[in-house]
Amino acid sequence: MRRKVTINARGVITIPAAFRQAFGLEPHDELILEDTEHGILLRPAVSVPIEIYTEDRVAEFSSDEEAIGERLGKAE
């Protein structure tokens, strides 16, 4: 599949619907643009959200581990 696209004054390229459908691209998906020896490569990005743990959240994990340990000890 090959299509001609145009870069507008703001640097925006519209990906044709046929490409979006073929590759399962949805609004707000992130893409990686990189240069290769053959030209520009545009590919889906994988973003994984991270959580910065507060002291309260760490305490919650600790209490959960203690509760699990108590239950496992009772199962024996």
Backbone bond lengths (Angstrom), bond angles and torsions (degrees), N, CA, C in turn:
res aa  C-N    CA-C-N  psi(-1)  N-CA   C-N-CA  omega(-1)  CA-C   N-CA-C  phi
1 M - - - 1.451 - - 1.533 107.40 -
2 R 1.298 116.09 134.57 1.458 121.25 -178.77 1.523 108.82 -141.79
3 R 1.333 116.48 132.85 1.463 120.97 178.32 1.533 108.87 -139.53
4 K 1.298 115.72 149.21 1.461 121.75 173.84 1.522 107.77 -91.95
5 V 1.327 117.20 133.05 1.464 121.88 176.40 1.522 108.59 -126.07
6 T 1.322 115.97 163.10 1.460 121.96 -178.92 1.520 109.31 -122.89
7 I 1.310 116.21 141.22 1.463 121.75 174.82 1.526 106.77 -91.38
8 N 1.361 116.52 125.88 1.466 117.87 -179.47 1.526 110.63 -82.70
9 A 1.314 117.11 -178.05 1.468 122.22 -176.16 1.527 112.63 -61.09
10 R 1.323 117.20 -25.73 1.462 120.91 179.45 1.538 112.04 -90.71
11 G 1.324 117.41 1.61 1.456 121.34 179.68 1.519 113.41 85.89
12 V 1.315 117.56 15.09 1.464 122.24 -176.83 1.527 110.48 -90.23
13 I 1.334 114.84 134.74 1.463 121.61 174.77 1.521 106.90 -113.75
14 T 1.315 117.19 131.60 1.467 120.88 175.07 1.520 108.01 -91.91
15 I 1.336 115.87 124.41 1.457 120.48 177.47 1.524 107.08 -84.10
16 P 1.314 117.92 123.16 1.462 120.66 -177.94 1.532 112.28 -57.58
17 A 1.324 115.79 147.91 1.464 122.08 -176.84 1.521 112.62 -54.92
18 A 1.329 117.47 -39.71 1.463 120.35 -179.05 1.530 111.08 -59.65
19 F 1.332 117.38 -39.29 1.463 121.18 177.88 1.524 110.61 -70.15
20 R 1.333 116.58 -44.08 1.468 119.61 179.96 1.516 110.38 -59.60
21 Q 1.323 117.05 -43.78 1.465 120.64 179.71 1.521 111.20 -67.62
22 A 1.324 117.48 -43.79 1.466 121.38 -178.09 1.519 112.02 -61.86
23 F 1.338 117.31 -34.06 1.457 121.01 -176.50 1.525 113.19 -106.03
24 G 1.330 116.79 6.73 1.459 120.59 176.24 1.512 113.93 66.19
25 L 1.323 117.52 31.86 1.461 121.10 -179.79 1.524 110.34 -83.08
26 E 1.310 115.59 134.42 1.458 122.79 -178.62 1.528 109.28 -118.53
27 P 1.333 117.17 160.97 1.466 119.27 175.68 1.528 110.63 -54.88
28 H 1.290 115.96 139.42 1.466 125.48 178.30 1.533 113.59 75.56
29 D 1.340 118.07 4.01 1.464 118.93 172.14 1.526 107.79 -63.60
30 E 1.320 116.11 149.25 1.457 120.80 177.84 1.522 108.95 -99.40
31 L 1.325 115.00 143.12 1.457 121.49 178.92 1.521 109.13 -126.45
32 I 1.308 115.66 154.18 1.459 121.74 175.26 1.519 107.36 -107.78
33 L 1.305 116.05 130.98 1.458 122.80 177.50 1.518 106.73 -110.70
34 E 1.329 117.35 123.02 1.455 118.83 179.35 1.514 110.84 -140.05
35 D 1.331 113.94 154.74 1.463 118.20 178.49 1.529 108.66 -91.42
36 T 1.318 115.30 140.83 1.456 121.67 177.57 1.523 107.59 -129.43
37 E 1.302 115.99 174.07 1.472 118.94 178.46 1.529 111.47 -66.38
38 H 1.343 116.95 -18.22 1.452 121.36 -179.34 1.526 113.02 -98.11
39 G 1.325 118.26 -7.65 1.466 121.54 -178.81 1.508 111.04 135.82
40 I 1.310 116.87 -147.17 1.464 122.64 -177.44 1.522 109.50 -92.69
41 L 1.318 115.48 133.82 1.467 121.52 176.28 1.517 107.71 -114.28
42 L 1.323 116.42 129.46 1.460 123.08 177.87 1.518 106.76 -118.47
43 R 1.337 116.89 120.56 1.462 119.46 -177.25 1.523 110.27 -140.73
44 P 1.347 116.61 156.12 1.466 119.80 179.66 1.526 111.31 -62.20
45 A 1.309 115.85 144.09 1.458 121.95 176.59 1.521 108.77 -101.77
46 V 1.307 115.06 148.95 1.456 120.31 174.66 1.519 106.70 -108.97
47 S 1.321 116.35 117.73 1.455 121.35 178.52 1.515 108.57 -114.59
48 V 1.311 114.75 131.38 1.456 120.30 -179.78 1.529 107.85 -117.22
49 P 1.323 116.88 119.56 1.462 118.24 179.18 1.524 110.41 -67.00
50 I 1.305 116.05 145.26 1.458 120.04 176.72 1.519 109.19 -117.35
51 E 1.301 115.20 154.91 1.454 120.56 178.01 1.526 107.88 -117.57
52 I 1.310 116.56 128.40 1.458 121.51 174.04 1.519 105.93 -90.39
53 Y 1.317 116.52 117.98 1.455 120.59 -173.82 1.528 112.53 -80.33
54 T 1.317 114.85 127.20 1.458 120.97 173.83 1.527 107.40 -82.07
55 E 1.302 116.63 167.79 1.467 120.71 178.09 1.532 110.38 -60.95
56 D 1.336 117.21 -37.02 1.465 120.66 177.73 1.517 111.28 -62.53
57 R 1.335 116.61 -41.01 1.470 120.60 -179.89 1.528 110.72 -67.26
58 V 1.324 117.63 -39.94 1.470 121.61 177.49 1.525 109.37 -63.09
59 A 1.325 117.12 -41.46 1.468 120.70 178.17 1.532 110.31 -63.17
60 E 1.321 116.94 -37.28 1.466 121.05 177.67 1.525 110.41 -62.06
61 F 1.336 116.89 -44.03 1.472 119.97 177.31 1.520 110.66 -60.55
62 S 1.311 116.45 -43.48 1.463 120.63 -178.50 1.526 110.92 -62.63
63 S 1.322 116.89 -43.12 1.463 119.29 -179.68 1.524 110.92 -67.46
64 D 1.315 117.25 -35.66 1.466 120.93 176.42 1.524 110.38 -63.43
65 E 1.334 117.53 -42.28 1.461 121.28 179.61 1.528 110.64 -63.99
66 E 1.334 116.19 -40.38 1.464 119.77 178.41 1.528 110.44 -63.36
67 A 1.324 116.98 -43.31 1.468 121.29 179.85 1.522 110.71 -63.74
68 I 1.311 117.14 -41.07 1.466 120.53 178.31 1.525 110.14 -64.77
69 G 1.330 116.36 -42.12 1.458 120.47 178.35 1.522 111.88 -61.19
70 E 1.328 116.39 -40.11 1.463 120.16 178.36 1.525 110.48 -63.96
71 R 1.293 117.65 -43.45 1.470 121.27 -179.29 1.518 111.70 -67.85
72 L 1.331 116.59 -39.66 1.456 118.90 178.36 1.523 110.97 -66.46
73 G 1.321 116.02 -35.93 1.467 119.74 178.36 1.507 111.55 -65.15
74 K 1.321 118.01 -34.62 1.473 122.09 179.59 1.519 112.54 -73.30
75 A 1.334 117.10 -25.07 1.469 120.81 -177.12 1.520 111.67 -74.40
76 E 1.301 117.40 -19.74 1.481 119.68 -175.76 1.487 113.25 -73.23
